[in-house]
Amino acid sequence: MALRKLEEVLVTGKRVFIRADLNVPIRDGKITDTTRIDEALPAVKWVIANGGHPIVASHLGRPKGRRAPALTLRPVAEYLADVLHVKVSLADDCVGERTLAQSRTLGPHEVLLLENLRFHAGEEANDPRFARELAALADVYVNDALMRREVENLSPLLGAPLRPFVVVLGGAKVADKIGLVRHLVDRIDALLVGGAMAYTFLRAQGVEVGDSLVAEDEIDLAQETLDAASKRALAVLLPNDHVAVQEIAPEAQSRITSPGVPAGWKGVDIGPATIRRFADKIVHAKTIFWNGPLGIFETKPFDRGTVAIATEIARSGAFSVVGGGDSAAAVAQSGHAEEISHISTGGGAALEFLEGRTLPGLAALEPES
């Protein structure tokens, strides 16, 4: 995919709308992982250095089209001001007359951060009217949420990846990842499934999963995926042992169960045997894509399986792409982030790219023929 590059555009004196991915974890008003913001900094700095006026936009969380004070981008604005050493103003809204006026009065070495785009339902609905209101704020549009580096590192997965190609998927929802599996199924040699979504797959196979989280409405979808994989001789590895608890709490007493999870217990992490089985596939891989935690990563000690797999991927020597906030955090926690070929910050857009979808924001950046 050929894209027009930021460096090819004259930005001096122009208002530059930068669509970034600043969807970072925030607890008690404090940012706990700044990776996505740090990835967006080079574009903002380049615009400032070349005499442009950056107007930065992003979503945060899922406020479902309504203002939610807990999902304000104010902590992000404060962090940007600290690291950029310039004035960063947070607009009260992302559109409207007041925001438009702020965009027109930006001075040199000033940044305007728009308030959470998803306070408006039009952001996820791709509403043309909402898009026009955003477009009115600036002269130049930069899509930094799925950057050139993202495209360059994700594209090999869609072409002819070095084999064996191993995909590791975690998280809760089968539906969130099924499009990716369908699109890549002919290129994948092994699919390793963990996290809560694994229990939906196991239930589809008739394995007892106790009180583990299961997406009941996705069991048929999981079975369809397993059937499609079987037809293509794709190896699908599901957990065959589990760290299980009766209540989810850091001090909760846990036990290793196999092959499923007994009644009254919940699976919260992959077990040691599963870690070894997954590691055996990873160590022989030449290409790896990983998205989604393999346990309740945010609650220690149920992050152990996720961190162990992060370490195995980093040490594998394969071309490795890691996506998703928890996966990226696990790699950082493992101390091997520099050994990962690419840590994707594209979020859901990166998954859609790997599903083969046409992304309007990228299509708009392709040179006109």
N, C-alpha and C positions, 0 to 999 in steps of 0.2 A: 504494500500500500504506500503510494507516494503522497506525502503530506507537505503542505506549505509550512515552513519552519518560522519560529518567532524571530530568529536572527535575520530573516529575509525581509522583515517588515520595518518600515520607518515609523517609530513610535514617538519621536520627539514632539512634545507639546500635545500629544493625543491621550485621550482617556482610553485605557486598555482594560477590557473586561476579562478577568482571568477566572475561568471556572475550575476551581481546585477541589480536591477531596480532603476536607478538613474534618471528616467524620471520626473524631478521636474519642477514646474513652474518657469520660469526666466523672469523677466521684467527689461529692461534697464541694463542688465548684473548682476542683483541681484536676488538671489534665494528668492522666497517669501514663500515657505513652504518646510522645510527640512525633513519632515517626512520619506520619502522613503530612503533618505540617512542615517538617524539615524537608521532605521531598519536594514540596511546592515552593520553597524559598528561592531556588535559583531563578525561576521565571520572574518572581516579584522583584528580586534584586536587579535582574537584567533590565527590566522596564524602568526602574528608578534610575539606574546608572545611565540609561540612554535617553533620559529626559521625558519619560512618559509618566502618566498618572495611573497607578494600578487601582482598579476596582475589583476586589476579590469576592467571589461568591462560592458558597458551599451549602450542603445540607448537613444536618446533625441529627442522628437518631430517626425516629419515626413518629413525628407529632401528628400525622394524619391530617394535614391541612389546617391545623389550628395552632394558635399561639400557645406555647408551653414554656413557662419561665425556666423550667429545669433544663431545657434544651436550647437556651440562648448561646450564641457564639461569643459572648463577652469574654470568657476565659481564653479563647483563641485570640481575640483582639489584644488582650494583655500580653500574651506570649509573643505575638508578632511584634509588638512594640518593643519588647525586651530584646529580641534577637536581631531585629532590623535596625534598631536605634533611630527610628523615625517616628513621626506622629502617625498613629493608627486610630482612625475614628470608626466606631461601630454605628452604622445606620440603624434607626429604630425599626426599619422595615427594609425589604429588598426592592420594593417598587413604591411608586407614589410620588407626589409632587415634592415632598420634603426631601426624599432620597435623591430625586432628580436634581434638586437645587444643590445638594451636597456634592454630587458628582461634578457639577459645573464650576464649583468653587475650589476644587482641589488645588493646592499649591505645590511647588517643587518639594520633593522628598516627603510627600504625604501619601498615605494609603487609606482608602475607604473600604472597610469590610462590611458587606451587606449582612443583614440579619438572616437567620436560617431560612433558606429557600423553601423548605417543606412546611413552613408556617402557612404556605399557600398550596391548596390542592392542585393548582395548575402545574406545579413543578413535576409531579409524577404523572400527571395526565397529559403531558406534552401539549398544553393548551397554547395555541398560537397567539392569543391575546396576551397571555402572561409573557410569552417569549418576546413579543414586540415591546412590552413595557420594560423588560430587562435590556433589550437591544438599544432602547432610547438613551440608556445611561452612558454609552461609550461609543468610540469610533472604531475600535479594533477588538476582535474577539479571539481569545486564546483558550483552547481546551486543554487544561493542564490536569484534569481528573483522569484521563487516559492518555498519558504523555507519549511523545515520540519514543522514549525509552521503553515504555510499556508495550507499544506496538512492535518494536524491534525484538523484544524478548518473548512476547507471546506468539508472534507469527510463526516461529519454527515449530511450535506444537501443532499448528494447523497444516504444515507442509509435509515434510518427510523427516520426522524426528528420528534421532538415532535410537535403535532398538537394543535391548528391551525398553519399552516405554511404560513406566509405572505411574498410575494415578492414585493418589491417596485422598480420600474424601471423608470429612467429618461434619460436625454441626448437627442441627436438629431435623431439617426438612429435606426429604427426598426430592420434592418438587423443585427446590432451589437449584439442584445439581443435575437433574435428569436430562435437561437439554444438552449440557456439556457431555455427558456420557454418550448420549445418542449420536452426537456429532463426531466424537472422537473414537467411537467404539471400534472402528476398523483399524485404528492406529495403535490402540492400547494393547499391551501384552498382559498386564495384571491390574486389577482394580482392588484396592484395599479400603475397606469401609469401616469406620469407627464412629465414635460419638453417638448421640441419641438416635441418629438415622439408622444406625446398625440394628437397633432393636425393632424397627419397622421391617427391615429385611429379614431378621431372624423370625419374627412373628409370621411373616409370609411363608417361611420354610417350616412352620409348625414347631419351632423351638420355644420352650417355656422362657418367658422374659420377666416373670414376676410383676412388680409394680414399676418397671422401667418405663421411661417416656416412649410412647408409641403414637405415631400419627395414624390413627385408625383409618382415616380417609385416604391414606397413601399406600395401604398394604397392597392393593391391586397394582399400583404403579411400581412398587418394589418388585413384585412378582414378574411383571412385564420386563423389567430391566434384567432380572436374573435369566429369564427365558431368552431374551435377545443375546445376552452374553454367552449362554450355552450354545446357541446356534453358531456363534462366531468363534467358539473354542477359547473365549476370553476367561482367564482365571479370575474369579471373584473371591476374595478372602474376607470372611466375616469373623468377628471375635469368637474364639472358642473357649475363652475364659475371661472372667470379669472381676473387677473390684466392685463389691456390692455392699450397700449399707441399708439400714432400715429408715434412717433419716439423713437428710443432706445437711451436714454441719462439719466444720473442720475437726471437731473432737469426736465425731461419730465413730463407733466401732465398725470396722470393715472386715470382710472376709473374701477369699477368692473362691468363686463358684465356677463350675464347668459341667456340661457344655453351655448351659443356660443360666438363668437366674431364678431361684426359687420364689414361691409366693411370699409376699410380705417384705421382699427385698428389692432394691433398686440398683441397676447397674450404673456406675458413675465414672468408670474408667476401664480401659482395656487391661487385661491381666498380663502377667509375665510371659506366659506361653504365646499369647497373641503378639506381644512385642517381638519375640524371637521369630515368629513366622513372618511378620511384616518385614523385619530387618533382613531376613534371608532374601526376600524379593528386592528390597532396596539396594542391597550391597551389589547385586548383579545388574542393576539398571544402568542405562546410558542416558536416559531422559526421565525426569521426575516432575510431576505437577502435584502440588498439595494445597488443598483448601479446606479449612475447618478443623476445629479442635477434636481430639479423639476421646475426650472425657469432659467432666465439668471443670474446665481449665481454671476458671476464676476462683475455685475453692480448693485450697491446698488441703491434703496432699493428693487430690484427685487430678492434678496436672502432670503426674509422673509419666504416664503413657505418652502424652502429647510431647513433653520435653524429650523423652527418650527417642521418639521417632524423629523429632527435629534434629537431634544429634546424629542419628543414623543417616539422614538425608544430607546433612552438611558434610559428613565424612565420606560419603559415597563416591565422590569424584565425578558424579554425573552432572549433566546440564540440568540444573534444578531451578524451578520457579515455585515460589511460595506465595500464596495469596490469602487474604483475610486477616483481620486485625489480630485475632487470637493466635493464628498460626505464625504471623510475623513476630508477635510478642514471645511466643514459645522459642522461636529461633534465637531471638535476642537473649532470652533467659538461659538458653543452652550455652551461650558464649561462642557460638559458631556462625554468627550472622555473616561474617565476611567470607565464609566458605560457600554461601548460597549464591548461585549465579545471578538470580534476580528476585528481589522481594517486591511483589506487586502491591501497589497502593490503589489500584483501579477499582477495588470493591466489586459491586454488582456489575458495573460496566465491563470489567475484565472478564467475568463469567459469560456475559452476553457476547462479547467478542469471540470467545472460545466456542460458543454455541453456533458461530457462523452468522450471527445476526448483522444486519446493516445498522450501524450506530449513526444517527443523524448528525451528532456533534462531530464525528470524524469525517463523515461524508462531506460536510460543509468545508472541511479543511483541504480536501483533495483539489489539486490544481485543475482549473477549467481546461477542457480539451479544445 
